[in-house]
Amino acid sequence: MDAATRQTAQTLIDFYAGFAASDDEAEQRAAFETSLATLNEGDALIATMEEDGELTLDFTRLLLASGVAVQWLMQRLRVPTGKSTEALTFELRTFIDALADD
């Protein structure tokens, strides 16, 4: 994993930590905005305009950073829960599907 992808992963962790640390909407928004600025500066998402006018988006760093974080968390959850990765993945999907639109 290159340095920019590691920084992207660290920024995702910082976002979670800053967002989860407070119930105050202004503080959560600040954590979001700070993380978004850092992701932009670190080229977590790269947009390229091709000669033919087509816009190409490369979100490899963001996807790798997210994947590594989820993989690490799943590995840590398997041991204390005794559940398989598949079961934990299903529970995570269920949790995400249950999130209500505001």
Phi, psi and omega per residue, in radians:
M1 nan 2.246 -3.114
D2 -1.359 2.947 -3.065
A3 -1.061 -0.678 -3.130
A4 -1.147 -0.649 3.115
T5 -1.237 -0.675 3.063
R6 -1.081 -0.717 3.106
Q7 -1.121 -0.655 3.083
T8 -1.070 -0.774 3.122
A9 -1.096 -0.745 3.110
Q10 -1.096 -0.661 3.130
T11 -1.150 -0.687 3.088
L12 -1.094 -0.697 3.094
I13 -1.155 -0.741 3.106
D14 -1.063 -0.707 3.115
F15 -1.063 -0.845 3.129
Y16 -1.024 -0.840 -3.094
A17 -1.073 -0.766 -3.141
G18 -1.209 -0.658 -3.127
F19 -1.258 -0.767 -3.077
A20 -1.308 -0.327 -3.061
A21 -1.273 -0.244 -3.043
S22 -2.536 2.608 3.012
D23 -1.666 -0.074 -3.124
D24 -1.299 2.146 -3.073
E25 -1.071 -0.649 3.138
A26 -1.150 -0.702 3.107
E27 -1.194 -0.685 3.091
Q28 -1.130 -0.719 3.105
R29 -1.110 -0.700 3.117
A30 -1.102 -0.717 3.096
A31 -1.093 -0.729 3.113
F32 -1.097 -0.873 -3.087
E33 -1.131 -0.698 3.095
T34 -1.109 -0.779 3.138
S35 -1.144 -0.713 3.125
L36 -1.087 -0.741 3.100
A37 -1.095 -0.730 3.133
T38 -1.152 -0.703 3.088
L39 -1.103 -0.693 3.107
N40 -1.124 -0.764 -3.137
E41 -1.149 -0.568 -3.081
G42 -1.578 0.139 3.130
D43 0.993 0.732 3.069
A44 -1.136 -0.505 3.065
L45 -2.273 2.166 -3.093
I46 -1.988 2.129 3.102
A47 -1.837 2.281 -3.133
T48 -2.258 2.256 3.072
M49 -1.614 2.063 -3.142
E50 -1.339 2.847 -3.138
E51 -1.036 -0.520 -3.135
D52 -1.471 0.106 3.113
G53 1.547 -0.003 3.133
E54 -1.418 2.354 3.113
L55 -1.578 2.232 3.109
T56 -1.966 2.306 3.105
L57 -1.974 2.247 3.080
D58 -2.015 1.890 -3.131
F59 -1.967 0.492 -3.117
T60 -0.986 -0.828 -3.116
R61 -1.064 -0.734 -3.135
L62 -1.150 -0.738 3.136
L63 -1.173 -0.769 3.110
L64 -1.107 -0.776 -3.132
A65 -1.089 -0.749 3.106
S66 -1.133 -0.758 -3.121
G67 -1.087 -0.732 3.133
V68 -1.123 -0.720 3.138
A69 -1.123 -0.783 3.131
V70 -1.139 -0.723 3.120
Q71 -1.046 -0.803 3.139
W72 -1.081 -0.783 -3.140
L73 -1.113 -0.733 3.122
M74 -1.081 -0.744 3.121
Q75 -1.073 -0.690 -3.138
R76 -1.247 -0.530 -3.137
L77 -1.380 -0.516 -3.089
R78 -1.031 -0.797 -3.047
V79 -1.135 -0.963 -3.085
P80 -1.222 -0.478 -3.116
T81 -1.567 -0.399 -3.070
G82 1.274 0.179 -3.119
K83 -1.631 2.687 3.099
S84 -1.328 2.836 3.056
T85 -1.024 -0.672 -3.141
E86 -1.091 -0.762 3.135
A87 -1.140 -0.744 3.118
L88 -1.131 -0.691 3.104
T89 -1.091 -0.740 3.105
F90 -1.075 -0.770 3.133
E91 -1.097 -0.698 3.108
L92 -1.125 -0.766 3.090
R93 -1.056 -0.730 3.113
T94 -1.081 -0.763 3.115
F95 -1.058 -0.839 -3.122
I96 -1.098 -0.755 3.131
D97 -1.101 -0.475 -3.112
A98 -1.455 -0.169 3.140
L99 -1.142 2.214 -3.079
A100 -1.533 2.552 3.005
D101 -1.248 2.437 3.110
D102 -1.543 nan nan
